[in-house]
Amino acid sequence: MRILATIVAAVLLTGCATAAKRQEVQNQVDFHYRMGMAHLQDNAFQEALVEFREAEKANPKDTKALFAMGHAHYSQGDYAQARSAMERVLAINKGNGEALNYLGNILEKQGETDAALDAFSRAAQIPDYRTPHFALHNQARILLQKGERAEAEQALLAAVRRVPEYYPARADLARLYLDDGRWADSVAQWRTFIDLRPDLAEAHYHLGRAYMGLNQIGPARTELNTFIEQAGPDDPLYPDAQALLDDLAR
């Protein structure tokens, strides 16, 4: 029994020592990560990278430090290093939607639009990804560049279904409808957008144009006048809005 008790005690002590070592390593990672993030807030990218590399030395599999390292490289325009960091994150956790979405942005910067589109599509399908609307919006942007407007519309609709208050996707959806002459659909999206962001004057200009497409002169005039009042004469759209109002007055 004494021998058994000695063995059990040794195992327990070894386990405690191992746990203590793990905690020490994690403390080192957390310290350097926090220091790096503080440097990032000051746009001190090189100083941030030094700290993230120290965190990586302590634990090469700490994905938050690797992700932050990739972000620092990306912010400096070093897309090759940023890509390497994000690919290492995904090698550790292939279900990291945020890293996959970021990788898509990097691939797009490198001119690999088809690979970027695939990355965005895969990110949007990850169940545990908290912000899939970002990936869907990015996916739509590339689809629009490729002239695949119907597919882009579906991606934007999926984004606003996931997060109805995500106004950037609503704006792009409203512009798509406006460009395609789908006036009623554009009106609906711009009105929802304005409910979300009443401070952005440009939306009233576009909503006015959509009402003009429906030949609803009163609402068109109201929205264009609202734009004029909110934007001021320095806005690049101001002359066109004034010209449209003059046309409506004839």
C-alpha positions as CSV (number, residue, x, y, z in Angstrom):
1,M,0.0,0.0,0.0
2,R,2.9,2.4,0.8
3,I,4.4,1.7,-2.7
4,L,1.0,2.5,-4.3
5,A,0.6,5.6,-2.2
6,T,4.1,6.8,-3.2
7,I,3.3,6.2,-6.9
8,V,0.0,8.1,-6.7
9,A,1.7,11.0,-4.9
10,A,4.4,11.1,-7.6
11,V,1.8,11.1,-10.3
12,L,-0.1,13.9,-8.6
13,L,3.1,16.0,-8.1
14,T,4.1,15.5,-11.8
15,G,0.6,16.5,-12.9
16,C,0.8,19.7,-10.7
17,A,4.2,20.5,-12.1
18,T,3.0,20.0,-15.7
19,A,-0.1,22.2,-15.0
20,A,2.1,24.9,-13.4
21,K,4.4,24.8,-16.5
22,R,1.5,25.2,-18.8
23,Q,0.2,28.1,-16.8
24,E,3.6,29.7,-16.9
25,V,3.7,29.4,-20.7
26,Q,0.2,30.8,-21.0
27,N,1.1,33.7,-18.8
28,Q,4.1,34.5,-21.1
29,V,1.9,34.3,-24.2
30,D,-0.8,36.5,-22.7
31,F,1.7,39.1,-21.6
32,H,3.4,39.4,-25.0
33,Y,0.0,39.3,-26.7
34,R,-1.3,42.2,-24.6
35,M,1.8,44.2,-25.2
36,G,1.5,43.5,-29.0
37,M,-2.1,44.6,-29.1
38,A,-1.2,47.8,-27.2
39,H,1.4,48.6,-29.9
40,L,-1.2,47.8,-32.6
41,Q,-3.5,50.4,-31.1
42,D,-0.7,53.0,-31.6
43,N,0.0,51.7,-35.2
44,A,3.4,50.7,-34.0
45,F,3.4,47.6,-36.2
46,Q,7.1,46.6,-35.9
47,E,7.0,46.7,-32.1
48,A,3.8,44.7,-32.2
49,L,5.4,42.0,-34.4
50,V,8.3,41.7,-31.9
51,E,5.8,41.0,-29.1
52,F,3.7,38.5,-31.2
53,R,6.9,36.6,-32.2
54,E,7.8,36.3,-28.5
55,A,4.3,34.9,-27.8
56,E,4.8,32.5,-30.7
57,K,8.1,31.3,-29.2
58,A,6.4,30.6,-26.0
59,N,3.6,28.7,-27.7
60,P,3.8,28.2,-31.5
61,K,0.2,27.0,-31.5
62,D,-1.4,30.0,-29.9
63,T,-3.8,31.1,-32.6
64,K,-4.7,34.5,-31.2
65,A,-1.0,35.6,-31.3
66,L,-0.6,34.2,-34.9
67,F,-3.8,35.9,-36.0
68,A,-2.6,39.2,-34.6
69,M,0.8,38.7,-36.2
70,G,-1.0,38.2,-39.6
71,H,-3.0,41.4,-39.0
72,A,0.2,43.4,-38.2
73,H,1.9,42.1,-41.4
74,Y,-1.3,42.9,-43.4
75,S,-1.4,46.5,-42.0
76,Q,2.2,47.0,-43.3
77,G,1.3,45.7,-46.7
78,D,3.3,42.5,-46.3
79,Y,0.7,40.2,-47.7
80,A,3.0,37.2,-48.1
81,Q,3.8,37.1,-44.4
82,A,0.2,37.9,-43.5
83,R,-0.9,34.9,-45.6
84,S,1.6,32.6,-44.0
85,A,0.3,33.6,-40.5
86,M,-3.3,33.0,-41.4
87,E,-2.5,29.7,-43.0
88,R,-0.8,28.6,-39.9
89,V,-3.8,29.6,-37.8
90,L,-6.0,27.5,-40.1
91,A,-3.6,24.6,-40.0
92,I,-4.2,24.5,-36.2
93,N,-7.9,25.2,-36.4
94,K,-9.5,24.8,-39.9
95,G,-12.8,26.0,-38.4
96,N,-11.5,29.5,-37.6
97,G,-13.9,31.5,-39.8
98,E,-12.3,34.9,-38.9
99,A,-8.9,33.7,-40.1
100,L,-10.4,32.2,-43.3
101,N,-12.2,35.4,-44.0
102,Y,-9.0,37.4,-43.4
103,L,-7.1,35.0,-45.7
104,G,-9.7,35.8,-48.4
105,N,-8.9,39.5,-48.0
106,I,-5.2,38.7,-48.3
107,L,-5.7,36.5,-51.4
108,E,-7.8,39.3,-53.0
109,K,-4.9,41.8,-52.4
110,Q,-2.6,39.3,-54.1
111,G,-4.8,39.1,-57.1
112,E,-6.0,35.6,-56.5
113,T,-9.7,36.5,-56.7
114,D,-11.0,32.9,-57.3
115,A,-9.1,31.6,-54.3
116,A,-10.3,34.6,-52.3
117,L,-13.9,33.9,-53.3
118,D,-13.5,30.3,-52.2
119,A,-12.1,31.4,-48.9
120,F,-15.0,33.8,-48.3
121,S,-17.6,31.1,-49.3
122,R,-16.0,28.5,-46.9
123,A,-15.9,31.0,-44.1
124,A,-19.6,31.9,-44.4
125,Q,-20.4,28.2,-44.0
126,I,-18.6,27.6,-40.7
127,P,-21.3,27.1,-38.1
128,D,-19.2,28.6,-35.2
129,Y,-18.1,31.7,-37.1
130,R,-19.6,34.7,-35.3
131,T,-19.6,37.2,-38.2
132,P,-20.5,35.3,-41.3
133,H,-22.1,38.4,-42.8
134,F,-18.6,39.9,-43.2
135,A,-17.6,36.9,-45.4
136,L,-20.8,37.0,-47.4
137,H,-20.4,40.7,-48.0
138,N,-16.8,40.1,-49.2
139,Q,-18.0,37.3,-51.4
140,A,-20.6,39.6,-52.9
141,R,-18.0,42.3,-53.7
142,I,-15.9,39.8,-55.8
143,L,-19.0,38.4,-57.5
144,L,-19.9,42.0,-58.5
145,Q,-16.4,42.5,-59.9
146,K,-16.8,39.3,-61.9
147,G,-20.2,40.5,-63.3
148,E,-22.1,37.7,-61.5
149,R,-24.8,40.0,-60.2
150,A,-27.5,37.4,-59.4
151,E,-25.0,35.5,-57.3
152,A,-23.9,38.7,-55.6
153,E,-27.5,39.5,-54.8
154,Q,-27.9,36.2,-53.1
155,A,-24.8,36.7,-51.0
156,L,-25.9,40.2,-49.9
157,L,-29.4,38.9,-49.1
158,A,-27.9,36.1,-47.0
159,A,-25.7,38.7,-45.2
160,V,-28.7,40.9,-44.2
161,R,-30.8,37.8,-43.3
162,R,-28.0,36.8,-40.9
163,V,-27.7,40.3,-39.4
164,P,-30.6,42.6,-40.4
165,E,-28.8,45.7,-39.0
166,Y,-25.7,45.1,-41.1
167,Y,-26.2,48.3,-43.1
168,P,-23.1,48.1,-45.5
169,A,-24.5,45.1,-47.2
170,R,-27.9,46.8,-47.4
171,A,-26.3,49.8,-49.1
172,D,-24.6,47.5,-51.7
173,L,-27.9,45.6,-52.2
174,A,-29.7,48.9,-52.7
175,R,-27.1,50.1,-55.2
176,L,-27.3,46.9,-57.1
177,Y,-31.1,47.2,-57.4
178,L,-30.8,50.9,-58.4
179,D,-28.3,50.0,-61.2
180,D,-30.5,47.2,-62.4
181,G,-33.6,49.5,-62.5
182,R,-35.4,47.5,-59.8
183,W,-36.8,50.7,-58.3
184,A,-39.2,49.2,-55.7
185,D,-36.5,46.8,-54.3
186,S,-34.0,49.7,-54.1
187,V,-36.5,51.9,-52.3
188,A,-37.1,49.2,-49.7
189,Q,-33.4,48.7,-49.0
190,W,-32.6,52.4,-48.9
191,R,-35.5,53.1,-46.5
192,T,-34.2,50.3,-44.2
193,F,-30.7,51.6,-44.5
194,I,-31.8,55.1,-43.5
195,D,-33.6,53.7,-40.5
196,L,-30.3,52.2,-39.4
197,R,-28.1,55.1,-40.4
198,P,-30.1,58.4,-40.6
199,D,-26.9,60.4,-40.4
200,L,-25.6,59.3,-43.9
201,A,-27.0,61.9,-46.3
202,E,-26.0,60.0,-49.5
203,A,-28.7,57.4,-48.9
204,H,-31.4,60.1,-49.3
205,Y,-29.9,61.0,-52.7
206,H,-30.0,57.4,-53.9
207,L,-33.5,57.0,-52.4
208,G,-34.6,60.0,-54.3
209,R,-33.3,58.6,-57.6
210,A,-35.1,55.3,-56.9
211,Y,-38.4,57.2,-56.3
212,M,-37.8,59.0,-59.6
213,G,-37.6,55.6,-61.3
214,L,-41.0,54.8,-59.8
215,N,-42.2,58.2,-61.0
216,Q,-43.1,59.1,-57.5
217,I,-42.3,62.8,-57.8
218,G,-43.3,63.9,-54.3
219,P,-41.2,61.4,-52.3
220,A,-38.3,61.9,-54.8
221,R,-38.3,65.6,-54.2
222,T,-38.5,65.1,-50.4
223,E,-35.5,62.8,-50.4
224,L,-33.4,64.9,-52.7
225,N,-34.1,68.0,-50.6
226,T,-33.2,66.1,-47.4
227,F,-29.9,65.2,-49.1
228,I,-29.3,68.9,-50.0
229,E,-30.0,70.0,-46.5
230,Q,-27.8,67.4,-44.8
231,A,-24.9,67.2,-47.2
232,G,-24.2,70.8,-48.1
233,P,-22.6,72.2,-51.3
234,D,-19.2,70.6,-50.8
235,D,-20.6,67.1,-51.3
236,P,-19.6,65.7,-54.8
237,L,-23.3,64.6,-55.3
238,Y,-24.7,68.0,-54.5
239,P,-24.7,69.4,-58.1
240,D,-26.4,66.3,-59.5
241,A,-29.0,66.4,-56.7
242,Q,-29.7,70.0,-57.5
243,A,-30.0,69.3,-61.2
244,L,-32.4,66.4,-60.5
245,L,-34.5,68.8,-58.3
246,D,-34.6,71.3,-61.2
247,D,-35.7,68.6,-63.6
248,L,-38.5,67.7,-61.2
249,A,-39.6,71.3,-61.0
250,R,-40.2,71.6,-64.8
